[in-house]
């Protein structure tokens, strides 16, 4: 009578065989005569390409920050959704808090992207203090403690970033992020 092999042993043997096969294939050989480089380092980009990508990333990040802040902070505030007793106030405050944190994160990324372009970095450099001032606004919004001044400062920083981008040839347009992007 043939002896059956336990399923667990078969599974482990198959898994080990696949691991060995994949790792051996991924390593390749050092005797490659094709002339292709076997290093994993990416090829360098020219300065012009790096600057173009810096502007593109800046426009994308700043646009997402502007869209999130307008859609879930400024617009609901103007509609009175943050006032005590308003319908959907709690949900609006939670969304505003998430949008505030998201917008702060994207503005920080945009200011980092701006460093890749000389003209853009000069235009955005004075705004870093304004971006830092928004750091705690997300939690203030979630708790319902943000007032007209806080919303105004958020709107002011966003408009300053948009103006700086426009002056540097990188016009920022509002891009409303999806709910999954807001949540992280």
C-alpha positions in Angstrom: 0.0 0.0 0.0 1.5 3.3 -1.0 2.2 5.8 1.7 0.5 9.2 1.3 2.6 12.3 1.7 1.0 14.8 4.0 -0.3 17.9 2.2 1.8 20.2 4.4 5.1 18.5 3.2 4.0 18.8 -0.4 3.2 22.4 0.0 6.5 23.2 1.7 8.5 21.3 -0.9 6.7 23.1 -3.7 7.1 26.5 -2.1 10.9 25.9 -1.6 11.3 24.7 -5.1 9.6 27.8 -6.5 11.6 30.1 -4.2 14.9 28.5 -5.4 13.8 28.8 -9.0 12.7 32.4 -8.7 15.9 33.5 -6.8 18.2 31.7 -9.3 16.4 33.3 -12.2 16.4 36.8 -10.7 20.1 36.7 -9.9 21.2 36.1 -13.5 24.8 35.3 -14.4 27.9 37.5 -14.2 29.1 36.1 -17.5 26.8 38.3 -19.6 28.4 39.1 -22.9 25.4 41.0 -24.3 27.1 44.3 -23.4 24.1 45.4 -21.3 24.8 46.7 -17.9 23.7 44.4 -15.1 23.5 47.2 -12.5 20.1 48.2 -11.1 20.8 51.9 -11.0 18.6 54.0 -13.1 20.0 56.1 -15.9 20.4 59.7 -15.1 18.0 62.3 -16.4 19.1 65.5 -17.8 18.7 68.7 -15.8 15.9 69.9 -18.2 14.0 66.6 -17.6 14.4 66.8 -13.9 13.1 70.4 -13.9 10.2 69.4 -16.1 9.3 66.6 -13.7 9.7 68.9 -10.7 7.2 71.3 -12.2 4.8 68.5 -13.1 4.9 67.0 -9.6 4.6 70.4 -8.1 1.5 71.2 -10.2 -0.1 67.8 -9.3 0.6 68.0 -5.6 -0.5 71.6 -5.3 -3.6 71.0 -7.4 -4.6 68.1 -5.2 -4.1 70.2 -2.0 -6.1 73.0 -3.6 -8.9 70.7 -4.7 -9.2 68.9 -1.3 -9.2 72.2 0.7 -11.8 73.8 -1.5 -14.1 70.8 -1.8 -14.0 69.6 1.8 -13.0 72.7 3.8 -13.8 76.0 2.2 -17.0 75.1 0.4 -18.7 73.3 3.4 -17.6 76.1 5.7 -19.2 78.7 3.5 -22.4 76.5 3.3 -22.5 76.5 7.1 -21.9 72.8 7.5 -19.5 73.4 10.5 -22.0 75.3 12.6 -23.4 73.6 15.7 -26.7 71.9 14.9 -26.1 71.7 11.1 -27.2 68.6 9.3 -24.2 66.3 8.7 -21.9 68.5 10.8 -19.9 65.6 12.3 -19.3 63.9 8.9 -18.4 67.3 7.4 -15.9 67.9 10.2 -14.3 64.5 9.8 -14.0 64.9 6.0 -12.5 68.4 6.6 -10.0 67.1 9.1 -8.9 64.4 6.6 -8.8 67.0 3.8 -6.7 69.3 6.0 -4.2 66.6 6.8 -4.1 65.5 3.2 -3.7 69.1 1.9 -0.9 69.8 4.4 0.9 66.7 3.2 0.5 67.6 -0.5 1.7 71.1 0.1 4.8 69.9 1.8 5.4 67.6 -1.1 4.8 70.4 -3.5 7.4 72.6 -1.8 9.9 69.8 -2.0 9.1 69.4 -5.7 9.6 73.1 -6.2 13.3 72.7 -5.1 14.0 70.9 -8.4 13.3 73.9 -10.5 15.3 77.2 -9.8 12.5 79.6 -10.8 9.8 77.6 -8.9 12.0 77.3 -5.8 12.5 81.0 -5.6 8.7 81.6 -6.0 7.7 79.0 -3.4 10.5 79.5 -0.8 8.8 82.4 1.0 5.7 80.2 1.5 7.2 77.4 3.5 6.3 79.2 6.8 2.7 79.5 5.7 2.6 75.8 4.9 4.0 75.0 8.3 1.4 77.1 10.0 -1.3 74.7 8.6 0.2 71.7 10.4 -2.4 71.5 13.2 -5.4 72.7 11.2 -6.5 69.1 10.3 -7.0 68.2 13.9 -8.6 71.5 14.7 -11.1 70.9 11.9 -11.8 67.3 13.1 -12.5 68.6 16.6 -14.7 71.4 15.3 -12.4 74.1 16.8 -11.5 75.8 13.5 -12.9 79.3 12.9 -13.2 81.8 10.1 -9.6 82.9 10.6 -8.3 79.3 10.3 -10.3 78.7 7.1 -9.1 82.0 5.7 -5.4 81.2 6.4 -5.8 77.8 4.7 -7.4 79.5 1.7 -4.7 82.2 1.7 -1.8 79.7 1.7 -3.4 77.7 -1.2 -3.9 80.9 -3.2 -0.3 81.9 -2.6 1.0 78.6 -3.8 -1.2 78.8 -6.9 0.1 82.3 -7.6 3.7 81.3 -7.0 3.3 78.4 -9.5 1.7 80.7 -12.0 4.5 83.2 -11.8 7.0 80.4 -12.4 5.2 79.0 -15.4 3.5 76.1 -13.6 -0.2 77.0 -13.3 -2.0 75.0 -10.7 -5.6 73.9 -11.2 -7.8 72.4 -8.5 -7.9 68.6 -8.6 -10.4 67.0 -6.2 -8.8 63.8 -4.8 -10.9 60.7 -4.3 -12.1 59.6 -0.9 -9.5 56.8 -0.9 -6.7 59.3 -1.5 -7.9 61.3 1.5 -7.9 58.3 3.8 -4.3 57.5 3.0 
